[in-house]
Amino acid sequence: MGRRESTWHETGMSAFGCRRLGVLAALCAAGCSGFGDLTDVRTVTPPAARCGECHDAIAEEWRASAHAAAFVSPLFRAASADAEFERCVPCHAPGALLFAPGRPAARAALREEGVHCLACHLDARCPGAIESPSPDPAEFAMAGPYPATGLVQPHPIVVRPDDHRSAAFCGRCHEGTYAEWQRAEGRKPTCQECHMPAVRRKMTQAKGLLSKMIVGFEDEIEGRAHRFSVRDAFAAEPRLNVAVRDARSNGAVTIRNTLPHALPTGDFGSRRVRIVARIVAPDGAERTWERLLVRRDGGSIPAGRTLELEVPHGEGERIAAVELRRDGRAGEPAIARWEAGDGR
């Protein structure tokens, strides 16, 4: 029997596989090792923009978030005497949260980036390095809840879903809100489920030549947006039930808090929600009635509880609408609303 030549298909090397090898070689030639600075933190803290070179959409979401502004926001600077209160800094410019339990240590570099990428995603791969991080950069990796799906990993990756999907992870800084969440009864969504809505996409978003090659062979996954937004918590489903009884007489308003924490919530600063009722007179003239819920004055509505109040109005007047708004957020949509005729 004569020797038979093998084909690409028979040896398991299809034309597609050949192209994959070609891309892999191109990636290596392009210098994947050039991303080593992302996990070599001995002398330099990589800025978020460095991560954004490949994770462009995620970085864009983060840049518009309260996490990005945690250290530079006027509210924080005023409340912390321009960041002189050192007790505040660890949660407004934290080091790597995955290195040690408890409250994070303050970061020395790039504090103006607030809660940036490395705070939540830099990890130590050696078990012993979790408590005492090794200075060897080979011990470090970027951690997240999803395994890599691409041909190559430009930096070391560790999969830690239990951390990044847990409310306890956020509770490292949001201590008071996390304690409320723990006390809330019944099935309750985690912080990530409400404030990081699901989004289907590839983890790498093509921007430069190298990232375009990487993203071409990645799979789309069901991930989460990095907006860390209060508005997102109310967008998917109603979290507050606002109702008005006898809109033309005593104006009894009830607000049921179905959030897994108090409203408003938060540990420091002035956490306030403004209740605004629009009242219409028989001749069509309108006026508003307002009340503030101030957390530090004990005005929060606990999780699962209902606030009942009366909106005073004159004879012939009626309540046309009631809104709940975060105080001091001009132009932001209401977090809950009742309007006459909406059936509630």
PAVEX-534065 format. One record per residue (C-alpha): y, z, x; residue number from 1; residue in one letter. Coordinates in nm, 3 decimals. Example, Ala and Ser with C-alpha at 12.3 -4.5 7.8 and 13.67 -1.06 7.14 Angstrom:
BEGIN
<<-0.450,0.780,1.230>,1,'a'> <<-0.106,0.714,1.367>,2,'s'> 
//
This chain:
BEGIN
<<0.000,0.000,0.000>,1,'m'> <<0.329,-0.104,0.147>,2,'g'> <<0.621,0.138,0.195>,3,'r'> <<0.849,0.141,-0.106>,4,'r'> <<1.223,0.185,-0.067>,5,'e'> <<1.368,0.477,-0.260>,6,'s'> <<1.668,0.429,-0.483>,7,'t'> <<1.970,0.661,-0.515>,8,'w'> <<1.844,0.763,-0.858>,9,'h'> <<1.496,0.850,-0.737>,10,'e'> <<1.623,1.073,-0.458>,11,'t'> <<1.850,1.260,-0.698>,12,'g'> <<2.163,1.107,-0.548>,13,'m'> <<2.337,0.911,-0.823>,14,'s'> <<2.656,0.720,-0.772>,15,'a'> <<2.830,1.009,-0.949>,16,'f'> <<2.671,1.255,-0.708>,17,'g'> <<2.785,1.042,-0.418>,18,'c'> <<3.139,1.052,-0.550>,19,'r'> <<3.113,1.430,-0.582>,20,'r'> <<3.017,1.452,-0.217>,21,'l'> <<3.308,1.230,-0.130>,22,'g'> <<3.547,1.453,-0.319>,23,'v'> <<3.397,1.760,-0.155>,24,'l'> <<3.452,1.606,0.187>,25,'a'> <<3.809,1.518,0.091>,26,'a'> <<3.873,1.875,-0.020>,27,'l'> <<3.744,2.009,0.307>,28,'c'> <<3.955,1.758,0.497>,29,'a'> <<4.258,1.862,0.293>,30,'a'> <<4.215,2.212,0.421>,31,'g'> <<4.071,2.448,0.163>,32,'c'> <<4.094,2.711,0.433>,33,'s'> <<4.467,2.681,0.388>,34,'g'> <<4.439,2.913,0.089>,35,'f'> <<4.320,3.203,0.303>,36,'g'> <<4.660,3.368,0.283>,37,'d'> <<4.596,3.448,-0.085>,38,'l'> <<4.344,3.715,0.012>,39,'t'> <<4.459,3.798,0.365>,40,'d'> <<4.709,4.070,0.274>,41,'v'> <<4.724,4.255,0.604>,42,'r'> <<5.072,4.130,0.696>,43,'t'> <<5.197,3.914,0.408>,44,'v'> <<5.192,3.950,0.028>,45,'t'> <<5.155,3.600,-0.120>,46,'p'> <<5.418,3.524,-0.387>,47,'p'> <<5.316,3.425,-0.738>,48,'a'> <<5.446,3.075,-0.668>,49,'a'> <<5.163,3.035,-0.418>,50,'r'> <<4.907,3.096,-0.694>,51,'c'> <<5.106,2.864,-0.919>,52,'g'> <<5.040,2.572,-0.687>,53,'e'> <<4.699,2.541,-0.854>,54,'c'> <<4.725,2.766,-1.162>,55,'h'> <<5.042,2.604,-1.286>,56,'d'> <<5.017,2.669,-1.662>,57,'a'> <<4.915,3.031,-1.610>,58,'i'> <<5.201,3.087,-1.366>,59,'a'> <<5.447,2.933,-1.611>,60,'e'> <<5.334,3.171,-1.885>,61,'e'> <<5.362,3.466,-1.650>,62,'w'> <<5.713,3.372,-1.535>,63,'r'> <<5.839,3.401,-1.895>,64,'a'> <<5.663,3.734,-1.953>,65,'s'> <<5.775,4.096,-1.945>,66,'a'> <<5.530,4.150,-1.658>,67,'h'> <<5.725,3.912,-1.436>,68,'a'> <<6.052,4.090,-1.519>,69,'a'> <<5.909,4.442,-1.498>,70,'a'> <<6.107,4.536,-1.186>,71,'f'> <<6.427,4.338,-1.242>,72,'v'> <<6.488,4.378,-1.616>,73,'s'> <<6.825,4.540,-1.695>,74,'p'> <<6.652,4.797,-1.918>,75,'l'> <<6.427,4.913,-1.635>,76,'f'> <<6.704,4.917,-1.375>,77,'r'> <<6.925,5.126,-1.603>,78,'a'> <<6.648,5.368,-1.703>,79,'a'> <<6.528,5.419,-1.344>,80,'s'> <<6.869,5.457,-1.172>,81,'a'> <<6.829,5.111,-1.020>,82,'d'> <<6.465,5.181,-0.926>,83,'a'> <<6.556,5.503,-0.744>,84,'e'> <<6.306,5.698,-0.956>,85,'f'> <<6.000,5.637,-0.741>,86,'e'> <<5.767,5.761,-1.014>,87,'r'> <<5.851,5.447,-1.214>,88,'c'> <<5.792,5.191,-0.940>,89,'v'> <<5.409,5.193,-0.923>,90,'p'> <<5.378,5.040,-1.268>,91,'c'> <<5.676,4.805,-1.238>,92,'h'> <<5.575,4.669,-0.897>,93,'a'> <<5.210,4.774,-0.857>,94,'p'> <<4.974,4.711,-0.572>,95,'g'> <<4.620,4.594,-0.641>,96,'a'> <<4.489,4.777,-0.948>,97,'l'> <<4.128,4.702,-0.858>,98,'l'> <<4.134,4.893,-0.529>,99,'f'> <<4.131,5.244,-0.673>,100,'a'> <<4.111,5.422,-1.009>,101,'p'> <<4.404,5.591,-1.177>,102,'g'> <<4.768,5.492,-1.161>,103,'r'> <<4.836,5.217,-0.906>,104,'p'> <<5.026,5.259,-0.584>,105,'a'> <<5.368,5.099,-0.552>,106,'a'> <<5.382,4.766,-0.374>,107,'r'> <<5.608,4.745,-0.070>,108,'a'> <<5.671,4.369,-0.074>,109,'a'> <<5.794,4.129,-0.342>,110,'l'> <<5.881,4.405,-0.586>,111,'r'> <<6.113,4.165,-0.763>,112,'e'> <<5.802,3.983,-0.892>,113,'e'> <<5.704,4.284,-1.102>,114,'g'> <<5.343,4.286,-1.218>,115,'v'> <<5.237,3.971,-1.034>,116,'h'> <<4.907,3.792,-0.976>,117,'c'> <<4.766,4.010,-0.699>,118,'l'> <<4.832,4.330,-0.895>,119,'a'> <<4.560,4.239,-1.144>,120,'c'> <<4.343,3.993,-0.951>,121,'h'> <<4.318,4.097,-0.583>,122,'l'> <<3.986,4.271,-0.525>,123,'d'> <<3.774,4.403,-0.243>,124,'a'> <<3.427,4.250,-0.230>,125,'r'> <<3.263,4.527,-0.028>,126,'c'> <<3.171,4.829,-0.246>,127,'p'> <<3.303,5.068,0.016>,128,'g'> <<3.633,4.883,0.028>,129,'a'> <<3.718,4.968,-0.332>,130,'i'> <<3.813,5.323,-0.234>,131,'e'> <<3.928,5.243,0.120>,132,'s'> <<4.031,4.878,0.141>,133,'p'> <<3.919,4.725,0.467>,134,'s'> <<4.183,4.548,0.680>,135,'p'> <<3.937,4.261,0.727>,136,'d'> <<4.058,3.973,0.504>,137,'p'> <<3.699,3.857,0.467>,138,'a'> <<3.644,4.164,0.249>,139,'e'> <<3.899,4.050,-0.009>,140,'f'> <<3.870,3.811,-0.302>,141,'a'> <<4.046,3.709,-0.621>,142,'m'> <<3.880,3.867,-0.925>,143,'a'> <<3.870,3.766,-1.290>,144,'g'> <<3.645,3.765,-1.596>,145,'p'> <<3.516,3.407,-1.558>,146,'y'> <<3.285,3.247,-1.301>,147,'p'> <<3.413,2.946,-1.111>,148,'a'> <<3.307,2.606,-1.245>,149,'t'> <<3.452,2.373,-0.981>,150,'g'> <<3.288,2.206,-0.684>,151,'l'> <<3.457,2.437,-0.435>,152,'v'> <<3.638,2.766,-0.437>,153,'q'> <<3.953,2.749,-0.223>,154,'p'> <<3.948,3.130,-0.197>,155,'h'> <<3.674,3.391,-0.244>,156,'p'> <<3.607,3.476,-0.610>,157,'i'> <<3.457,3.787,-0.768>,158,'v'> <<3.366,3.801,-1.139>,159,'v'> <<3.457,4.134,-1.303>,160,'r'> <<3.460,4.084,-1.681>,161,'p'> <<3.426,4.453,-1.762>,162,'d'> <<3.761,4.525,-1.596>,163,'d'> <<3.972,4.237,-1.720>,164,'h'> <<3.849,4.256,-2.080>,165,'r'> <<3.890,4.631,-2.111>,166,'s'> <<4.180,4.814,-2.275>,167,'a'> <<4.137,5.077,-2.004>,168,'a'> <<4.256,4.823,-1.747>,169,'f'> <<4.593,4.796,-1.923>,170,'c'> <<4.590,5.170,-1.985>,171,'g'> <<4.632,5.232,-1.614>,172,'r'> <<5.005,5.190,-1.675>,173,'c'> <<5.038,5.185,-2.054>,174,'h'> <<4.897,5.537,-2.070>,175,'e'> <<5.048,5.659,-2.395>,176,'g'> <<4.965,5.343,-2.587>,177,'t'> <<4.612,5.345,-2.447>,178,'y'> <<4.566,5.707,-2.562>,179,'a'> <<4.674,5.599,-2.913>,180,'e'> <<4.430,5.309,-2.898>,181,'w'> <<4.149,5.545,-2.807>,182,'q'> <<4.226,5.767,-3.106>,183,'r'> <<4.247,5.476,-3.350>,184,'a'> <<3.946,5.459,-3.580>,185,'e'> <<3.718,5.171,-3.670>,186,'g'> <<3.676,4.834,-3.504>,187,'r'> <<3.987,4.768,-3.299>,188,'k'> <<4.094,4.473,-3.084>,189,'p'> <<4.158,4.529,-2.715>,190,'t'> <<4.502,4.480,-2.560>,191,'c'> <<4.393,4.141,-2.428>,192,'q'> <<4.276,4.019,-2.769>,193,'e'> <<4.621,4.077,-2.919>,194,'c'> <<4.861,4.016,-2.631>,195,'h'> <<4.670,3.744,-2.444>,196,'m'> <<4.567,3.493,-2.713>,197,'p'> <<4.268,3.267,-2.656>,198,'a'> <<4.334,2.926,-2.506>,199,'v'> <<4.084,2.660,-2.403>,200,'r'> <<4.161,2.494,-2.070>,201,'r'> <<4.056,2.461,-1.709>,202,'k'> <<4.143,2.751,-1.483>,203,'m'> <<4.309,2.513,-1.238>,204,'t'> <<4.594,2.304,-1.374>,205,'q'> <<4.654,1.993,-1.163>,206,'a'> <<4.988,1.986,-0.986>,207,'k'> <<4.947,1.884,-0.625>,208,'g'> <<4.699,1.642,-0.468>,209,'l'> <<4.451,1.914,-0.372>,210,'l'> <<4.457,2.087,-0.711>,211,'s'> <<4.412,1.751,-0.886>,212,'k'> <<4.092,1.698,-0.692>,213,'m'> <<3.972,2.049,-0.772>,214,'i'> <<4.053,2.034,-1.141>,215,'v'> <<3.880,1.701,-1.186>,216,'g'> <<3.539,1.866,-1.160>,217,'f'> <<3.609,2.194,-1.338>,218,'e'> <<3.485,2.276,-1.688>,219,'d'> <<3.714,2.383,-1.968>,220,'e'> <<3.654,2.744,-2.069>,221,'i'> <<3.775,2.976,-2.342>,222,'e'> <<4.029,3.177,-2.145>,223,'g'> <<4.341,3.371,-2.233>,224,'r'> <<4.712,3.301,-2.210>,225,'a'> <<4.914,3.514,-1.968>,226,'h'> <<5.222,3.575,-2.182>,227,'r'> <<5.149,3.947,-2.245>,228,'f'> <<5.359,3.907,-2.556>,229,'s'> <<5.433,4.136,-2.849>,230,'v'> <<5.500,3.830,-3.064>,231,'r'> <<5.150,3.698,-2.997>,232,'d'> <<5.004,4.017,-3.142>,233,'a'> <<5.155,3.932,-3.482>,234,'f'> <<5.105,3.555,-3.471>,235,'a'> <<4.730,3.533,-3.527>,236,'a'> <<4.705,3.770,-3.825>,237,'e'> <<4.926,4.022,-4.005>,238,'p'> <<4.926,4.358,-3.828>,239,'r'> <<5.172,4.527,-4.066>,240,'l'> <<5.152,4.532,-4.443>,241,'n'> <<5.500,4.551,-4.598>,242,'v'> <<5.531,4.590,-4.975>,243,'a'> <<5.807,4.676,-5.221>,244,'v'> <<5.745,4.846,-5.553>,245,'r'> <<6.006,4.834,-5.829>,246,'d'> <<6.243,4.609,-5.637>,247,'a'> <<6.496,4.641,-5.923>,248,'r'> <<6.484,5.019,-5.966>,249,'s'> <<6.416,5.279,-5.699>,250,'n'> <<6.320,5.026,-5.429>,251,'g'> <<6.010,5.201,-5.294>,252,'a'> <<5.908,5.032,-4.967>,253,'v'> <<5.572,5.094,-4.803>,254,'t'> <<5.482,4.986,-4.449>,255,'i'> <<5.118,5.021,-4.349>,256,'r'> <<5.048,5.006,-3.977>,257,'n'> <<4.716,4.832,-3.913>,258,'t'> <<4.778,4.811,-3.538>,259,'l'> <<4.542,5.012,-3.313>,260,'p'> <<4.843,5.209,-3.184>,261,'h'> <<5.168,5.352,-3.316>,262,'a'> <<5.469,5.143,-3.415>,263,'l'> <<5.683,5.148,-3.211>,264,'p'> <<5.475,5.242,-2.908>,265,'t'> <<5.543,5.287,-2.538>,266,'g'> <<5.580,5.567,-2.287>,267,'d'> <<5.938,5.543,-2.164>,268,'f'> <<6.275,5.407,-2.263>,269,'g'> <<6.412,5.353,-2.611>,270,'s'> <<6.131,5.207,-2.821>,271,'r'> <<6.282,5.117,-3.157>,272,'r'> <<6.194,4.907,-3.459>,273,'v'> <<6.464,4.818,-3.710>,274,'r'> <<6.385,4.794,-4.082>,275,'i'> <<6.628,4.560,-4.257>,276,'v'> <<6.639,4.518,-4.636>,277,'a'> <<6.839,4.238,-4.797>,278,'r'> <<6.985,4.347,-5.131>,279,'i'> <<7.125,4.104,-5.388>,280,'v'> <<7.379,4.201,-5.658>,281,'a'> <<7.382,4.045,-6.009>,282,'p'> <<7.668,3.815,-5.906>,283,'d'> <<7.468,3.688,-5.607>,284,'g'> <<7.656,3.887,-5.342>,285,'a'> <<7.430,4.012,-5.063>,286,'e'> <<7.432,4.316,-4.838>,287,'r'> <<7.185,4.478,-4.600>,288,'t'> <<7.041,4.825,-4.565>,289,'w'> <<6.893,4.931,-4.232>,290,'e'> <<6.688,5.210,-4.084>,291,'r'> <<6.571,5.264,-3.727>,292,'l'> <<6.228,5.390,-3.627>,293,'l'> <<6.284,5.556,-3.289>,294,'v'> <<5.975,5.661,-3.097>,295,'r'> <<6.130,5.939,-2.892>,296,'r'> <<6.263,6.098,-3.210>,297,'d'> <<5.917,6.106,-3.362>,298,'g'> <<5.989,5.807,-3.584>,299,'g'> <<5.679,5.601,-3.501>,300,'s'> <<5.422,5.511,-3.766>,301,'i'> <<5.080,5.623,-3.630>,302,'p'> <<4.790,5.377,-3.627>,303,'a'> <<4.633,5.342,-3.970>,304,'g'> <<4.913,5.532,-4.146>,305,'r'> <<5.166,5.429,-4.407>,306,'t'> <<5.540,5.494,-4.413>,307,'l'> <<5.700,5.524,-4.755>,308,'e'> <<6.077,5.515,-4.802>,309,'l'> <<6.333,5.435,-5.067>,310,'e'> <<6.600,5.172,-5.025>,311,'v'> <<6.902,5.289,-5.223>,312,'p'> <<7.072,5.023,-5.433>,313,'h'> <<7.301,5.011,-5.733>,314,'g'> <<7.248,4.918,-6.094>,315,'e'> <<7.148,4.556,-6.135>,316,'g'> <<7.084,4.506,-5.764>,317,'e'> <<6.742,4.405,-5.637>,318,'r'> <<6.565,4.397,-5.303>,319,'i'> <<6.516,4.034,-5.204>,320,'a'> <<6.352,4.080,-4.863>,321,'a'> <<6.246,4.339,-4.607>,322,'v'> <<6.197,4.265,-4.237>,323,'e'> <<6.079,4.464,-3.937>,324,'l'> <<6.235,4.364,-3.606>,325,'r'> <<6.218,4.495,-3.253>,326,'r'> <<6.561,4.643,-3.198>,327,'d'> <<6.781,4.478,-2.938>,328,'g'> <<6.586,4.150,-2.938>,329,'r'> <<6.844,3.912,-3.077>,330,'a'> <<6.699,3.582,-3.191>,331,'g'> <<6.339,3.705,-3.185>,332,'e'> <<6.140,3.645,-3.505>,333,'p'> <<6.060,3.939,-3.729>,334,'a'> <<5.727,4.108,-3.658>,335,'i'> <<5.667,4.159,-4.032>,336,'a'> <<5.837,4.043,-4.350>,337,'r'> <<5.821,4.089,-4.730>,338,'w'> <<6.007,3.856,-4.964>,339,'e'> <<6.039,3.876,-5.340>,340,'a'> <<5.782,3.649,-5.501>,341,'g'> <<5.536,3.640,-5.212>,342,'d'> <<5.273,3.814,-5.424>,343,'g'> <<5.247,4.140,-5.234>,344,'r'> 
//
